[in-house]
Amino acid sequence: MAETSDQVSERLAGLVSAGDLTGLVEALAGLTERTRKAVWPLLKDVCPQTPAAVLAAVGCAPRPRALVDATPCMDFTQAAEALVVQVLLDRRPPWLPALAKALLTHWPAPEWRLRVVRALVRAGALEPTVTDGHEELLISAIAPARYWAEPDSSVLRALRDDPELLDHMVWTMLSTESCGRSLQQHDHHHDSPPEYRPDPSPRPWATWRHALVTLSAEGAVDRDRLLDVTLGALTADRAAPALPWFVSLHQALAPTADELAARRDVYLRLPAADHGPVLRLGLDAARRLLEHGAVGPTAVADALVPALSRPEKGSATAAIALLERAAASLPDRSSLLLTLTPALDHPHPDVRERARTLAMQWGSAPVPERPAVLVDEPTAPTPTAAGVVPVSGPEELAELFAHLIEEADDPIEVERALDGVLRLARSRPQHGARALAERAAYLAGRFPGPWFGSDVRTDLAALTVVWLTGEPPEPAWPGRQVGYVTERSDDGSSRSRAAIEPDCGLFALRRFRVHEVAQVVAHGGTVPLSLPATTDGSLPADVLLDRLSTVSTAYPRDLGCAFLRVPPEELDRLLPRFVPGAALDDVITLRRYAPQWRRVVGAPCDLWGRPASPMVGWADPTSPIGTVDRVVLGALDRRDPLRHAALELEDADHGGRPEQVTAAWTLLLPHHPDLLAAHAHPRLARALTKNRSGAGPLLEALGRSPRPAGPPTWSALVLGLAAKETAVQVAAVDAVVARARSGGLDAAGLAEQVRACLADDVVVGTRVSDGLAEVARADRGSAEIVLDVLGEVVPAVAGRRDGHRWVETAAELGTLLGRPVALPPELRALAADCGSSALARACRRALSVG
């Protein structure tokens, strides 16, 4: 008697629960499509998220999307993947090509999906073209760089097992613009495995680099084509993170002199590259070409002009050395003087000195030092903030949301949207509401989802859905995850869960505030209070009092934001409006706010309990105890700034636009620059070693603030000058210049924080000195202040490896401004010893000033 659908589903569910993969394959092989379709509704509800459950879904799902939705983000062993392929080959559904497309396009796409599709291609069940457009998935799919991968997994073995990949897919992958970044991450995972791998020893033989070099040596990969593709990537206009892998591949290929000569024109373009490793590769190639006579000295000299113009000392010095080598074979070297011209104006004195020496040796008249010209920049008037106009109606609000859910690039526009949706909660646009709601619902699903706080656009998308559908928002993320807690049950089993602590920092306050708006909108809206009156984030007390007169119920976070935006000198006007309670307490707390800042340095622990690098924080022992419901208390609470600092470093990892999150902070604290700077320190600590910190808007706000600033602000500016992230460096330089021009920069205070950061070894000193030199180039007034800062810092750099950079910058500014440079006794003694060290030469330059 044939089994019923219930019996089949019960039998399959038992095999899934037991994890019997082989038994599942055998049980699925004899089923008809009609039976599979019948058992699927019963089976999908009892399947846990395990490899066996995925295998059951592969065998019974009635259509591609159902199968894709049932497969979790997990990877299998190669044996389990082979069983998935076997089930699909046994089944051969008519929609197999559509399934392949769905597997490769549905995000996220676990690595096993591409491997399964390729296995089906090799078996003849799919056309090879099914993977077109998905070549970059190949990087991590064919040999995962994950800790659960098979110990003998390698790219070389995978390519040998599937040689058809070398015909088209690998070459297409190498030509994609962003493949270099992914290849670098993959190979780095094998070259320097993370500590959590079962075997953390390096596995260079498992990398893409090793595979391609080996296959090119064996003849399986066209070596000439591989070299051309590599050079094409290095000369293309690609982002810097996409280039290091191709540089390492080129080094591993080790081109011969004949191969270099055949591509001489391409190699001579590399010294013009912006990326340092590519430039150095080009200089080395030019040197080899010159040594083997493949190019003449004039061609090499012409190629070196961009490198001689680079501001880095190392690049310019290497280019001068190569130019000097090229000139050795020329009887008349005066033709190279024009090539040498950019180095005569180089920002580094050693480069200028070497260039002048060569110029005189090659027949030029004595070349005088050509100092830069500083201009007197007139004091710019303080810009007047423009007024903020509220949203006029639902049509304008819908248009505003349509832009913000895609790109929330203006914090004032975000504030207008929050204000408008509270007022117009019961109104709907006449046209486009359905399309906007559908788009917003889709965007609200972006990782990590709404109400987590790491993406302003996602939160606004969820708010848009609440407004247009009336559905209440899901609960917000309750706090901050600080680790994991292991729980044991009565049967002896254990499981881990996230350990959550309350968080009332600016990151959390912004999230809770938008979530409160969504809750109020779902209940019909209200009269909002906190919309800034001007684009600088300020809200005059009289404007707030007018708004309060028209509202019966003030929601706590909206009211707290409004209090923070009122100028401190106007808070007294609010006192008669409130009866004793939380609101009055907040006003009194703000009115009495007088922080006692104390600098702290420590190594806080990350989510896994590992200590981070030393970080600077600013504590205020007198600050109130913060709570998530009281915006004012949460913003002022800086009693223990390092408690969650290492965790705050990772906030920027979970979202696409960290700078949009921090831009909202600047409107929350428009009148308290030091408090904003204290909250900014974890983001600035991230910027010291990583990109995507979001610290730029915070530094910009500190620069344009007309309020007096203190040590936390100067510390933030120093960390910004030391940032690895270019955008943060630029923002810090602009902030220091803006403060200098407005008269709001304390040279002694800034110098004190520079010395403290250098003493604690939390910054790269050369970045700070270069940043200050960049500030000095703005105008004479900025240069005067920078020289004052250097005068305070130079005595503290005597024993540092980068001490010469500080002294050189001071000497150059002293020359430009006509001011003597004072050196401490130990540096004066070093200059008198006639030593040849970089510091000794810099000290002699400094003493020659004035």
Secondary structure, DSSP 8 states (H G I E B T S, - for coil): ----HHHHHHHHHHHHHHT-HHHHHHHHHT--HHHHHHHHHHHTTT--SSHHHHHHHHHH-SSHHHHHHHS-S----HHHHHHHHHHHHHH--TTHHHHHHHHHHSSS--HHHHHHHHHHHHTTSS-GGGGTT-GGGHHHHSS--STTS-TT--HHHHHHH-GGGGTTHHHHHHHSTTHHHHHHHHHHHHHS--TTSSS-S--GGGSHHHHHHHHHHHTSS-HHHHHHHHHHHHHS---GGGSHHHHHHHHHH---HHHHHHTHHHHTTGGG-SSHHHHHHHHHHHHHHHHTTSS-HHHHHHHHHHHHT-S-HHHHHHHHHHHHHHHTT-S-GGGGHHHHHHHHT-SSHHHHHHHHHHHHHTT-----------------------B-----SHHHHHHHHHHHTT----HHHHHHHHHHHHHTTT---SSSHHHHHHHHHHHTTSTT-TTSSS-HHHHHHHHHHHHHH---------SEEEEEEEEE-TTS-EEEEEEEE---SHHHHHHHHHHHHHHHHHTT--------SBTTS---HHHHHHHHTT-S---HHHHHHHHHHS-GGGGGGGGGG--TTHHHHHHHHHHT-----EEEEE--B-TTS-B-S-EEEEE-TTS---BTTBHHHHHH--S-TTSSHHHHTTGGGSSS-HHHHHHHHHHH-TT-HHHHHHHHHHHHHHHTT-S----HHHHHHHHH--S---HHHHHHHHHHHT-SSHHHHHHHHHHHHHHHHHT---HHHHHHHHHHHHHHT-S-HHHHHHHHHHHHTS-HHHHHHHHHHHHHHGGG-TTSTTHHHHHHHHHHHHHHHT------HHHHHHHHTT--SHHHHHHHHHHT--
